[in-house]
Amino acid sequence: MIIQKVLSPITKNTNLGVLPFRAAKQADNYVDYDAFIKSNAQAQSQEGEQIQQAQAHYIPPQAPVIEPQEMQPVEIQTAPSRGSNLLSGAWSLIKSIGLSILVVLCASKIMTAFGRKGGGFAPSATAGAKELGNKIWEDTSKFPKVEDLALPEGLKKLLDKVKRAVEKPDIVQQRGGKSLNSILLYGPPGTGKTTFAKALANMFPDSKFASLDVTSLGSEYRSVTERNLNNAVDMICAEAEKFPDKKFFVFVDEIDSVMMVDKGNGAKTSNDILNEFKKCFTEKLGKHKNIVTIGATNLDIDIDKATAIGGKMLDKPMLDRFEQKIYVGLPNASQIKQKIISHYKNCSLVEDALKKSDDKKLQILVDTLADEKHNVSFRTLDSLIASAADFDGDTTKVDFKHFVDAIKLKKVELNFTDAEIAKLASDLGVKIS
């Protein structure tokens, strides 16, 4: 073809292949294209016109440049501009700051979530300590006095013994006795174990009372439960060291929850918590002479066998660590009478008969309630007193009729028959509503 003929002198004997016309001028065998056209114009006019037409429409192909074999290829990089560098650096910085903020926010959310669940840690040490302190310390000025409690004579004597051992431990030890640093209260629910512990603390002026509810310190995670327990005990011990002349009473309600020997699926977790409580009890609380630990359980325990009703097993070594074990049973007739009189002594809208210990009708009422079949505890008695006060009439006084009505409302819970209620009403000389 014509194009090939035009290009053949240019590409002949060259190793550059087909080059663009301007690049070809640098080759050693360069032929002046314009001179070539002029010298052959007359002989090949017709062919020249065709060449010109071809040239007008011709677009040189982009052929690859073949480097000489002895030359090494050089990689050419274009250096970024200063503005490009600044933009790239700024963008990287923004991404880094954004990621840091995101991490901080996520961590804060997690910490707050753990803190609210009581479980793990509070947003700050100060806030966590304050929250824990509010949870465990109680105001002793609001505690009952021992003389106001309806205690049997045996328990009153025991209380005097406990007071001496706690108040003057050095004298007791010099006499060959033993100081008292731990007490276990056990028996049916609602019998006044918590009230007894608070009244004991109230016997010592300027004492401090900490309540450790193990269930409220617990968590779904064992490690968090152990940490909460240790934090609470460490706070109590720190206060006891700070004020060595003060008496500190640590009340552990439902202590059986950390004393059970578990052999089921959750045995490892339960036993780990038991061991942790043992360490807190002996290595921390037990090392301070001015700390008295009072444990309470609603289980009816066989102390010698370390078993409870239902076959539950308690940790015997842990049980033996309590220096004094006190059974707090259901109140007898004397205690029930004392409770009623003590409750009503300052109430103006109550018949005088309910305030006199020698009143015959009052004795009939308390003897009926003291029957073991009715299982009347101090908690039950509080409920009956509250129910007896709930009736219409602003000036009407509480009397025996209102007590009978309260018993009638709770007859299933108290195991009363209709015949027994009718007999009680008749003996008291009142009509049933």
Secondary structure as UniProt FT lines:
FT   HELIX           2..11
FT   TURN            12..13
FT   HELIX           21..24
FT   TURN            25..26
FT   TURN            28..29
FT   HELIX           33..39
FT   TURN            40..44
FT   HELIX           45..57
FT   TURN            69..70
FT   HELIX           82..116
FT   TURN            117..118
FT   HELIX           125..136
FT   STRAND          137..138
FT   HELIX           140..142
FT   HELIX           146..148
FT   HELIX           153..167
FT   HELIX           169..174
FT   TURN            175..176
FT   STRAND          182..186
FT   TURN            189..190
FT   HELIX           193..202
FT   TURN            205..206
FT   STRAND          208..213
FT   HELIX           214..217
FT   HELIX           222..242
FT   TURN            244..245
FT   STRAND          248..253
FT   HELIX           255..258
FT   TURN            265..266
FT   HELIX           267..279
FT   HELIX           280..284
FT   HELIX           285..287
FT   TURN            289..290
FT   STRAND          291..297
FT   STRAND          301..302
FT   TURN            303..306
FT   STRAND          307..308
FT   TURN            309..310
FT   STRAND          313..314
FT   HELIX           316..320
FT   STRAND          324..327
FT   HELIX           333..344
FT   TURN            345..346
FT   TURN            348..349
FT   HELIX           352..355
FT   TURN            357..358
FT   HELIX           360..369
FT   HELIX           372..374
FT   HELIX           378..388
FT   HELIX           400..409
FT   HELIX           411..414
FT   HELIX           418..428
//
